[in-house]
Amino acid sequence: MIKMIKKIVFSARQDHIVVKNLINKLKRIKQFDLILHDPTKDFFCLSDMPESFINADLIIVKVRNECSIDLLHFARLYNIPTLHNVDTVLMCKDKIALDYTLRKAINNHKKDLEKFLIPNSWNHSLSNLEKFKKWAIPKLPIVIKSHYQHDKYNRFNFLVQDIEDVDKFCERYKEFLYYDVYIQEFIECDGIERKVYVIGDKVFGIKRENPIYIYLRDKPENIDVDLIEREEFEITEDIIRLSRILSKELNLKIFGFDLVRPVDSERFYLIDLNDFPSFKGIPDVELELKNFIENYVLNL
């Protein structure tokens, strides 16, 4: 029996270490014709899109910029299968839309997810600074986050403990003062950020010190989160249940989300989610991703 070759387009920044190692493994799958696209370097003639893209059996996108989103729009128009569709990715990109969706998912499954909460949150503009300060004072401390999360050059998490911190934010991020920002209440927690990674039906747990608590303790100018030490933590049945529900409700096959545990509590706050995270710290993660993609493609 002749095995059909599957054309797979993988669009991602290829100097990302996990992506680079994953590509090397995907290249070894004999049934795959792997077409690589780097959204930071490879661009299109819109009237003459590559034939290999039009005839792809699957497009996998790790979103880097608007070029990544454009490719997903193209795939939807021409009914090309994608690992995550454009609606799902746009929802994950937009912190406000993601917040709405996560709240709805938690609310729809209150009984099963009673151990999980979502922080109070708001969208707001800082264009009228005095109005913003007046609004913010009774809510402090808060964390100001960028509205959109896929562009690392325009992404920030800024802790506001005292109202004077708003002036520091405005100085550092002055180009964002006329855009809405996403704001979360600051959850006083045990200082640990638990990162949960989902690859198909497998769930992995990695914990690291919360960057905000590093800032509160050491006051560094910058924090390179990639350098924070990580270690595995045991995944509970409650977290597995949450993972399954989020996968179904958000239409996600691989993703990651962050949990923090408040002081003196056994409950967790769900503070973030990413549709294609770094997966940093998972042993043999490239093999896990390769096995998932291989099985997924061959069963299309």
C-alpha positions in Angstrom: 0.0 0.0 0.0 1.4 3.4 -1.1 1.4 5.9 1.7 0.2 9.4 0.7 2.6 12.2 1.3 1.1 15.0 3.4 2.1 18.6 2.6 2.7 20.5 5.9 3.3 24.2 6.1 5.0 25.2 9.3 5.0 29.0 9.8 7.2 30.1 12.8 10.3 32.1 13.6 12.9 29.4 13.1 15.5 30.6 15.5 13.2 29.7 18.4 15.0 26.8 20.0 12.0 24.5 20.5 10.7 25.3 16.9 14.2 24.6 15.5 14.5 21.2 17.2 10.9 20.4 16.3 11.5 21.1 12.6 14.5 18.8 12.6 12.3 16.0 13.9 9.4 16.7 11.5 11.9 16.6 8.6 12.6 12.9 9.4 8.9 11.9 8.9 8.9 10.2 5.5 5.2 10.8 5.0 5.7 14.6 5.3 6.6 17.1 2.7 7.5 20.0 5.1 7.3 23.5 3.8 8.9 26.1 6.1 7.8 29.8 6.4 9.4 32.4 8.7 6.9 35.2 9.2 9.7 37.6 10.0 11.6 37.0 6.8 9.4 35.3 4.1 6.7 37.5 2.5 4.2 37.0 -0.3 3.0 38.3 -3.6 -0.7 38.4 -2.7 -1.8 37.8 -6.3 0.4 34.8 -6.6 0.4 32.8 -3.4 2.7 29.7 -3.4 1.1 26.6 -4.8 2.6 24.6 -1.9 0.5 26.7 0.5 -2.7 26.4 -1.6 -2.4 22.6 -1.7 -1.3 22.1 1.9 -2.9 19.4 4.0 -2.2 21.4 7.1 -0.9 24.8 8.1 0.7 25.1 11.5 1.3 28.7 12.8 3.2 29.9 15.8 2.1 33.5 15.6 4.8 36.1 15.5 3.3 39.1 13.8 0.5 40.2 11.5 2.0 38.1 8.6 1.1 35.1 10.7 -2.5 36.2 11.1 -2.7 37.0 7.4 -1.7 33.5 6.6 -4.5 32.1 8.8 -7.0 34.4 7.0 -5.8 33.1 3.7 -6.2 29.5 4.9 -9.8 30.1 6.0 -10.7 31.7 2.6 -9.4 28.7 0.7 -10.5 26.0 3.2 -7.0 24.9 4.0 -6.9 23.0 7.4 -5.0 24.7 10.2 -3.9 23.4 13.6 -5.6 26.5 15.2 -8.0 28.5 13.1 -7.9 32.3 12.7 -10.8 33.0 15.0 -9.2 31.0 17.8 -5.8 32.7 17.3 -7.3 36.2 17.1 -9.2 35.5 20.4 -5.9 34.4 22.1 -4.0 37.4 20.7 -6.5 39.9 22.2 -6.3 40.0 26.0 -9.8 41.4 26.4 -11.4 38.8 24.1 -9.5 36.1 25.8 -10.6 37.3 29.2 -14.3 37.3 28.1 -13.8 33.7 26.8 -12.1 32.4 29.8 -14.7 33.8 32.1 -17.5 32.2 30.1 -15.7 28.9 30.1 -15.2 28.9 33.9 -18.8 30.1 34.4 -20.1 27.3 32.1 -18.4 24.7 34.2 -18.7 26.1 37.7 -19.2 22.7 39.4 -16.2 21.1 37.8 -13.9 24.1 38.1 -14.8 25.4 41.6 -11.0 25.5 42.5 -10.3 28.0 39.8 -10.9 31.8 39.6 -10.2 34.6 37.3 -8.9 38.0 38.7 -10.9 41.1 38.4 -9.9 42.9 35.2 -10.6 46.0 33.1 -9.8 47.6 29.9 -8.9 51.3 30.1 -7.1 54.1 28.3 -4.4 56.3 29.9 -5.0 59.2 27.5 -6.7 61.2 30.3 -4.1 60.6 33.1 -6.0 62.3 35.9 -9.2 60.5 35.1 -7.3 57.2 35.0 -5.6 57.8 38.4 -8.8 58.7 40.0 -10.3 55.4 38.7 -7.3 53.3 39.7 -6.7 54.5 43.3 -9.4 52.3 44.9 -8.3 49.3 42.9 -4.5 49.2 43.7 -2.4 47.2 43.4 -3.0 46.4 39.7 -1.0 45.0 36.8 -1.1 46.9 33.5 -0.7 44.5 30.6 -0.5 45.1 26.8 -3.8 44.6 25.0 -2.2 42.3 22.4 0.2 39.5 23.4 1.8 38.0 20.4 4.3 40.8 19.6 7.1 40.6 22.1 8.3 44.1 21.3 5.0 45.5 22.4 4.3 43.3 25.4 4.5 44.3 29.0 3.4 43.5 32.5 3.7 46.5 34.8 2.9 46.5 38.5 1.3 49.6 40.0 1.5 49.6 43.8 1.3 53.3 44.4 -0.5 55.8 42.1 2.9 57.5 41.4 3.9 54.2 39.6 1.4 55.3 36.8 3.8 58.2 35.9 6.6 55.7 35.6 4.5 53.5 33.3 3.7 56.6 31.2 7.4 57.5 30.9 8.4 54.0 29.9 5.5 53.1 27.6 4.5 56.6 26.3 3.6 55.2 22.9 0.7 53.2 24.5 -1.0 56.1 26.2 -3.6 56.5 23.4 -4.4 52.8 23.3 -6.6 50.7 25.6 -4.6 48.5 28.0 -5.6 45.4 29.8 -5.5 45.6 33.6 -5.7 42.9 36.2 -6.0 43.1 39.9 -2.7 42.0 41.5 -3.1 38.7 43.3 -1.0 38.3 46.4 0.2 34.8 46.0 2.9 32.3 47.2 5.4 33.8 44.7 5.3 30.9 42.3 3.9 30.9 38.7 2.7 27.5 37.6 2.8 27.1 33.9 0.6 24.3 32.5 1.3 23.1 29.0 -1.1 21.0 27.0 -0.1 18.9 23.9 -3.1 17.0 22.7 -4.3 14.8 25.6 -1.0 15.2 27.6 -0.7 17.8 30.3 2.7 19.0 31.8 3.4 21.3 34.7 6.4 23.6 35.1 6.8 26.1 37.9 9.1 29.1 38.3 9.4 32.1 40.5 6.8 34.8 39.6 8.7 37.6 37.8 6.7 40.3 39.7 7.9 38.8 43.0 11.5 38.9 41.6 11.0 42.6 40.9 9.5 43.2 44.3 12.5 41.6 46.0 15.4 42.6 43.9 14.2 45.7 41.9 16.2 44.8 38.7 16.1 47.1 35.7 15.0 44.2 33.5 14.0 40.6 34.0 14.9 38.0 31.4 12.1 35.4 32.1 14.0 32.8 30.0 16.7 32.8 32.7 14.4 32.1 35.6 15.0 28.5 36.8 12.1 26.1 36.2 11.2 22.7 37.6 8.4 20.3 37.1 5.3 20.2 39.4 2.7 17.5 39.8 -0.4 18.0 37.7 -3.6 17.3 39.7 -6.9 15.9 38.5 -8.4 19.4 38.9 -5.8 20.9 36.5 -6.3 18.1 34.0 -10.0 18.8 34.1 -9.4 22.5 33.6 -7.1 21.7 30.6 -9.7 19.5 29.0 -12.4 22.1 29.4 -10.3 25.0 28.0 -9.2 22.8 25.1 -12.8 22.2 24.1 -14.2 25.6 24.9 -11.4 27.5 23.1 -10.9 25.0 20.3 -7.2 24.6 21.2 -5.1 21.5 20.5 -1.8 22.7 22.0 -1.6 25.6 24.4 -0.4 26.8 27.8 -1.8 28.7 30.7 -0.6 30.2 33.9 -1.9 29.7 37.4 -1.0 31.5 40.7 -2.2 30.4 44.2 -3.2 33.1 46.6 -1.7 33.1 50.1 -3.5 30.7 52.5 -5.7 29.2 49.8 -6.0 25.9 47.9 -7.7 27.7 44.9 -5.9 29.0 41.9 -6.3 32.1 39.7 -6.0 31.6 36.0 -4.1 34.7 34.9 -3.0 34.0 31.2 -3.2 31.7 28.3 -1.2 31.3 25.1 -2.2 29.4 21.9 1.4 28.3 21.1 3.6 28.9 24.1 7.4 28.3 24.5 7.0 24.9 26.2 10.3 25.8 28.0 11.3 23.3 30.7 9.4 20.2 29.5 11.7 17.3 29.0 11.8 16.1 25.4 9.1 18.6 24.4 10.2 18.5 20.8 9.5 14.8 20.7 6.1 15.2 22.4 5.1 17.9 19.8 6.5 15.9 16.9 4.5 12.8 18.0 1.3 14.8 18.4 1.6 16.6 15.0 2.5 13.3 13.3 -0.6 11.5 14.7 -2.8 14.5 14.1 -1.8 14.8 10.4 -2.0 11.1 9.6 -5.5 11.0 11.0 -6.8 14.0 9.1 
